[in-house]
Amino acid sequence: MTQAHMFFNGSVFSPVDSFASAMVFKGDQVEWVGPDVSAESIRDDSMTTTDLHDQLVAPGFVAAGLPIEDSASAKDLAARLISLGYTAATLYVEPEVADEVDSVFRAAGLKTFIYLIADSADFSTESRAHGVLIDPLNEDAAAQVQAATAAKLKVAFLGASPDRIDRAFEMISGYEGLTKLRASFRIDGLVEVTDEQIARALKLSVSLGFVSQTRESNDSVRRSISAGVATVIGADAGASTAALGWDLIRSFVIRQTPEDQISARGAFNATTRGAYRALGEANPASGQLAPGAPADFAIWQAAELIVQSGSASQVMFSEDPRGRTSVLPALDTDDQSELMSLTVDGQTVYSKS
């Protein structure tokens, strides 16, 4: 029989309780999150326990979209992602190597969501693909979208230029609501979007995936999140990956122009919960630590846990206990957070000890 395991005496990043210091998981699922005082009341001899000694338990990062060419590079990338605290990865892969790449990542213990790079309108039902990446300016794009939706695959559009973004919206608007829900339309590889494009994304329930490196003067991610659009960062379709993990979050939190910054919580959610929203995951708790959520988490040793927000007003509100904002590792310091362990579906895939 699977034993429940309790972590206590730490900090748990959770929407359930901003001051949570304990968590219980059993098998592949989180069962409970709360304070130590409540943890004591439910702890019994049937549970194993771990004293966190002030370490942070947080949802594992989810790579929002990484291009990968073959199984050899897949092994290297999987190892790197694990070392940086990733529990899942969205991958853009050529159809002929999709299953092989998927097997490499799963063997490493990571969850994978394969998006086939569309070069035709024929998608094999034998592939373990989650979706298809389509260039909306391709002459076969309309047929590719139809074929993907017929095969019950998710659809991502390459949004590396303004004309691609607008064409993607045109194509999406032609589908009825249930098809849009099933396809989980997203536009990846974004560098910059207009307010009008953000409004269209919100109206059409389209997720926006931004590349891992945007200009310092670009506030598109902040405006997208503020508008309530499902937003992810690090969706590097058509681009090289510039940053991962805490470095990726830092690049959007600490910027030369304060108006372009987003909060650490906003950036973190865009690499965890937001990534699962863009994937169309059925479990609304995916990417969070809450009862019923998958037991996918990382444990970090951080020099300091604080609230970091873009504007002064946000900081004042967030540091007020009434703001109930969870803390994350300080990003404006040379001290790097150290990964202590990584768990996917309740199974440890990495442990420093």
C-alpha positions as CSV (number, residue, x, y, z in Angstrom):
1,M,0.0,0.0,0.0
2,T,1.3,3.5,-1.0
3,Q,2.3,5.6,2.1
4,A,1.4,9.2,2.4
5,H,4.4,11.5,2.9
6,M,4.4,14.8,4.8
7,F,6.8,17.8,4.3
8,F,6.8,20.3,7.2
9,N,8.8,23.2,8.6
10,G,9.3,24.9,5.2
11,S,7.5,27.1,2.7
12,V,5.0,25.7,0.2
13,F,4.1,27.8,-2.9
14,S,0.4,27.2,-3.1
15,P,-2.8,29.0,-4.0
16,V,-4.6,27.2,-1.2
17,D,-2.6,28.9,1.6
18,S,-0.1,31.7,1.0
19,F,1.5,30.9,4.4
20,A,1.6,27.2,3.9
21,S,4.6,25.4,5.5
22,A,3.5,21.8,5.1
23,M,2.3,19.5,2.4
24,V,1.1,15.9,2.2
25,F,1.1,13.8,-1.0
26,K,0.3,10.2,-1.6
27,G,1.1,8.3,-4.8
28,D,1.0,10.7,-7.7
29,Q,-1.3,13.2,-6.1
30,V,-1.1,16.1,-3.6
31,E,-3.5,15.5,-0.7
32,W,-3.2,18.4,1.6
33,V,-1.5,21.8,2.0
34,G,-1.5,24.0,5.1
35,P,0.4,25.3,8.1
36,D,2.6,23.2,10.5
37,V,0.1,23.6,13.3
38,S,-2.6,21.8,11.2
39,A,-0.1,19.3,10.0
40,E,0.5,18.1,13.5
41,S,-3.2,17.3,13.9
42,I,-3.3,15.0,10.9
43,R,0.2,13.4,11.2
44,D,0.1,9.7,12.2
45,D,2.3,6.6,12.1
46,S,1.0,5.7,8.6
47,M,2.9,8.7,7.1
48,T,6.6,9.2,6.4
49,T,7.8,12.7,7.0
50,T,10.6,15.1,6.0
51,D,11.7,18.2,7.9
52,L,12.3,20.9,5.2
53,H,14.4,23.1,7.4
54,D,13.0,26.2,5.8
55,Q,13.4,25.0,2.2
56,L,10.8,25.9,-0.5
57,V,8.5,23.3,-2.1
58,A,7.2,24.7,-5.4
59,P,5.5,23.3,-8.5
60,G,8.1,22.0,-11.1
61,F,8.8,24.2,-14.0
62,V,7.2,23.4,-17.4
63,A,9.1,24.1,-20.5
64,A,6.7,26.1,-22.6
65,G,8.1,25.1,-26.0
66,L,11.6,23.9,-27.0
67,P,12.7,22.9,-30.5
68,I,14.5,19.6,-30.6
69,E,16.0,17.8,-33.6
70,D,17.0,14.3,-32.5
71,S,17.2,11.8,-29.7
72,A,20.9,12.7,-29.0
73,S,20.1,16.3,-28.2
74,A,17.0,15.0,-26.4
75,K,19.1,13.3,-23.8
76,D,21.2,16.3,-23.1
77,L,18.2,18.6,-22.9
78,A,16.3,16.3,-20.6
79,A,19.2,16.1,-18.2
80,R,19.6,19.9,-18.3
81,L,15.9,20.4,-17.6
82,I,15.9,18.1,-14.6
83,S,18.9,19.9,-13.1
84,L,17.0,23.2,-13.4
85,G,13.8,21.9,-11.7
86,Y,11.6,21.0,-14.6
87,T,9.0,18.3,-14.3
88,A,7.5,18.6,-17.8
89,A,8.4,19.9,-21.3
90,T,6.5,21.0,-24.4
91,L,8.6,20.1,-27.4
92,Y,8.5,21.0,-31.1
93,V,9.6,18.0,-32.9
94,E,9.8,16.7,-36.5
95,P,7.3,13.8,-37.0
96,E,9.8,11.2,-37.9
97,V,11.7,11.5,-34.6
98,A,8.7,12.4,-32.3
99,D,8.2,9.0,-30.7
100,E,11.9,8.5,-30.1
101,V,12.3,11.9,-28.5
102,D,9.2,11.3,-26.4
103,S,10.7,8.0,-25.2
104,V,14.0,9.6,-24.2
105,F,12.2,12.2,-22.0
106,R,9.9,9.7,-20.4
107,A,12.8,7.4,-19.6
108,A,14.4,10.4,-17.8
109,G,11.2,10.7,-15.7
110,L,9.8,13.9,-17.3
111,K,6.3,14.5,-18.7
112,T,6.3,15.4,-22.3
113,F,3.9,17.2,-24.6
114,I,5.0,16.7,-28.2
115,Y,4.0,19.2,-30.9
116,L,4.7,17.9,-34.3
117,I,6.2,20.5,-36.7
118,A,3.7,20.3,-39.5
119,D,5.1,19.7,-43.0
120,S,1.9,18.1,-44.4
121,A,-1.7,17.5,-43.5
122,D,-1.1,13.9,-42.6
123,F,-0.7,13.2,-38.9
124,S,0.0,9.7,-37.8
125,T,-2.4,8.4,-35.2
126,E,0.4,6.1,-34.0
127,S,2.5,9.0,-32.7
128,R,2.3,10.0,-29.1
129,A,1.9,13.6,-30.1
130,H,-0.1,16.1,-28.0
131,G,-0.5,18.6,-30.8
132,V,0.8,20.2,-34.0
133,L,2.9,23.4,-34.6
134,I,1.6,25.1,-37.8
135,D,3.0,28.1,-39.7
136,P,-0.2,30.0,-40.5
137,L,1.4,31.5,-43.7
138,N,2.0,28.0,-45.1
139,E,-0.3,27.4,-48.1
140,D,-1.4,24.1,-46.5
141,A,-2.1,25.7,-43.1
142,A,-5.9,25.5,-43.3
143,A,-5.8,21.8,-44.2
144,Q,-3.3,21.2,-41.5
145,V,-5.5,22.7,-38.8
146,Q,-8.5,20.7,-40.1
147,A,-6.5,17.5,-40.0
148,A,-5.1,18.2,-36.6
149,T,-8.6,18.9,-35.1
150,A,-10.0,15.8,-36.8
151,A,-7.2,13.8,-35.1
152,K,-8.1,15.4,-31.8
153,L,-4.7,17.1,-31.5
154,K,-4.0,20.5,-30.0
155,V,-3.0,23.3,-32.3
156,A,-0.1,25.8,-31.9
157,F,0.6,28.5,-34.4
158,L,4.0,30.0,-35.1
159,G,3.6,33.7,-34.3
160,A,7.1,34.9,-35.2
161,S,5.8,37.9,-37.2
162,P,2.8,40.3,-37.1
163,D,1.3,38.8,-40.3
164,R,1.5,35.3,-38.9
165,I,-0.2,36.5,-35.7
166,D,-3.1,38.1,-37.6
167,R,-3.5,35.2,-39.9
168,A,-3.6,32.8,-37.0
169,F,-6.4,34.7,-35.4
170,E,-8.3,34.8,-38.7
171,M,-8.1,31.0,-38.9
172,I,-9.1,30.4,-35.2
173,S,-12.1,32.7,-35.5
174,G,-13.6,30.4,-38.1
175,Y,-14.0,27.5,-35.6
176,E,-16.9,27.0,-33.3
177,G,-16.6,27.0,-29.5
178,L,-16.3,23.3,-28.8
179,T,-13.6,22.8,-31.5
180,K,-11.7,25.7,-30.0
181,L,-11.9,24.2,-26.6
182,R,-10.7,20.8,-27.8
183,A,-7.9,22.3,-29.9
184,S,-6.6,24.6,-27.2
185,F,-5.4,27.0,-29.8
186,R,-2.2,28.8,-28.9
187,I,0.2,31.2,-30.7
188,D,3.9,30.5,-29.8
189,G,7.2,32.2,-30.7
190,L,5.8,35.6,-29.9
191,V,8.1,38.6,-29.4
192,E,5.6,41.4,-29.2
193,V,1.9,41.8,-29.5
194,T,-0.5,44.8,-29.7
195,D,-3.3,45.6,-27.4
196,E,-5.7,44.6,-30.2
197,Q,-4.1,41.2,-30.6
198,I,-4.3,40.7,-26.8
199,A,-8.0,41.5,-26.9
200,R,-8.5,39.0,-29.7
201,A,-6.7,36.3,-27.8
202,L,-8.9,37.0,-24.8
203,K,-12.1,36.9,-26.8
204,L,-11.1,33.7,-28.7
205,S,-9.6,32.0,-25.6
206,V,-6.2,31.7,-27.3
207,S,-3.0,31.2,-25.2
208,L,0.0,33.4,-26.0
209,G,3.5,32.0,-25.8
210,F,6.4,34.4,-25.7
211,V,10.0,33.6,-26.5
212,S,12.5,33.4,-23.6
213,Q,14.2,36.7,-24.7
214,T,12.3,39.9,-25.4
215,R,13.6,43.4,-25.7
216,E,14.0,45.5,-22.5
217,S,11.5,48.0,-23.9
218,N,8.8,45.4,-24.6
219,D,5.9,45.2,-22.1
220,S,3.8,42.7,-24.1
221,V,4.0,39.9,-21.5
222,R,2.9,42.3,-18.7
223,R,0.0,43.5,-20.8
224,S,-1.0,40.0,-21.7
225,I,-1.0,38.8,-18.1
226,S,-2.8,41.9,-16.9
227,A,-5.6,41.4,-19.5
228,G,-6.2,37.9,-18.2
229,V,-4.9,36.0,-21.2
230,A,-3.4,32.6,-20.6
231,T,0.3,33.5,-21.0
232,V,3.4,31.5,-21.0
233,I,7.1,32.5,-21.3
234,G,9.8,30.4,-23.0
235,A,7.7,29.2,-25.9
236,D,10.7,29.4,-28.3
237,A,9.0,28.3,-31.6
238,G,11.2,29.6,-34.4
239,A,13.8,30.9,-31.9
240,S,16.8,29.7,-29.9
241,T,16.3,29.3,-26.2
242,A,17.9,32.1,-24.3
243,A,17.1,31.2,-20.7
244,L,15.5,28.5,-18.5
245,G,14.3,28.1,-14.9
246,W,15.0,31.0,-12.5
247,D,17.1,32.8,-15.1
248,L,14.0,32.9,-17.4
249,I,11.9,34.3,-14.6
250,R,14.6,36.8,-13.6
251,S,14.7,38.2,-17.1
252,F,11.1,39.2,-16.9
253,V,11.0,40.4,-13.3
254,I,14.2,42.5,-13.3
255,R,14.2,44.9,-16.3
256,Q,15.7,48.3,-17.0
257,T,12.2,49.9,-17.3
258,P,10.0,49.3,-14.2
259,E,6.9,49.5,-16.3
260,D,8.0,46.5,-18.3
261,Q,8.5,44.3,-15.3
262,I,6.1,41.6,-14.0
263,S,5.9,40.1,-10.6
264,A,7.9,37.0,-9.7
265,R,4.6,35.3,-9.0
266,G,3.3,36.2,-12.5
267,A,6.4,35.0,-14.2
268,F,6.5,31.8,-12.1
269,N,2.9,31.1,-12.9
270,A,3.7,31.6,-16.6
271,T,6.2,28.7,-16.4
272,T,3.9,26.4,-14.4
273,R,0.2,26.8,-14.2
274,G,0.0,29.0,-17.3
275,A,2.0,26.4,-19.3
276,Y,-0.6,23.7,-18.4
277,R,-3.5,26.0,-19.3
278,A,-1.9,26.5,-22.7
279,L,-1.6,22.7,-23.1
280,G,-5.3,22.3,-22.5
281,E,-4.8,20.0,-19.5
282,A,-8.0,18.6,-18.1
283,N,-6.9,18.9,-14.5
284,P,-7.3,22.5,-13.5
285,A,-4.9,22.0,-10.6
286,S,-2.0,21.0,-12.8
287,G,1.0,23.3,-12.3
288,Q,0.0,24.1,-8.7
289,L,0.3,22.5,-5.3
290,A,-3.2,21.9,-4.1
291,P,-5.4,18.9,-3.2
292,G,-6.0,16.9,-6.3
293,A,-3.0,18.3,-8.2
294,P,-0.3,16.0,-9.7
295,A,2.6,15.5,-7.3
296,D,5.0,17.3,-9.5
297,F,7.3,19.5,-7.4
298,A,10.8,20.7,-6.7
299,I,12.4,21.5,-3.4
300,W,14.8,24.4,-3.3
301,Q,17.3,25.8,-0.9
302,A,17.2,29.5,-1.3
303,A,19.2,32.2,0.5
304,E,16.1,34.3,0.9
305,L,12.4,34.0,0.2
306,I,10.6,37.2,-0.6
307,V,7.8,38.9,-2.6
308,Q,9.0,40.6,-5.7
309,S,6.6,42.8,-7.8
310,G,7.1,45.2,-10.7
311,S,5.5,48.4,-9.3
312,A,5.8,50.0,-5.9
313,S,2.1,49.8,-5.3
314,Q,2.2,46.0,-6.0
315,V,5.1,45.6,-3.6
316,M,3.3,47.4,-0.8
317,F,0.1,45.4,-1.3
318,S,2.0,42.1,-1.7
319,E,4.0,42.5,1.5
320,D,0.9,43.3,3.5
321,P,-0.3,40.0,5.0
322,R,-3.7,40.8,3.7
323,G,-2.3,40.5,0.2
324,R,-1.8,36.8,0.9
325,T,1.0,36.5,-1.7
326,S,3.3,33.5,-1.6
327,V,7.1,34.0,-1.4
328,L,9.7,32.9,-4.0
329,P,13.5,33.0,-4.0
330,A,15.0,36.4,-4.2
331,L,16.0,37.1,-7.8
332,D,18.0,40.3,-7.3
333,T,20.9,38.6,-5.6
334,D,24.0,36.7,-6.6
335,D,23.0,33.8,-4.4
336,Q,21.5,31.1,-6.7
337,S,18.7,28.8,-5.5
338,E,19.9,25.2,-5.2
339,L,17.7,22.3,-6.3
340,M,17.5,19.7,-3.6
341,S,15.1,17.2,-5.1
342,L,12.7,16.8,-8.0
343,T,9.5,14.7,-8.0
344,V,7.3,13.8,-10.9
345,D,4.0,12.0,-10.3
346,G,5.2,11.2,-6.8
347,Q,8.4,9.6,-8.0
348,T,11.8,11.1,-7.2
349,V,13.7,11.8,-10.4
350,Y,16.5,13.8,-8.8
351,S,17.9,14.1,-5.3
352,K,21.0,15.9,-4.2
353,S,21.5,13.6,-1.2
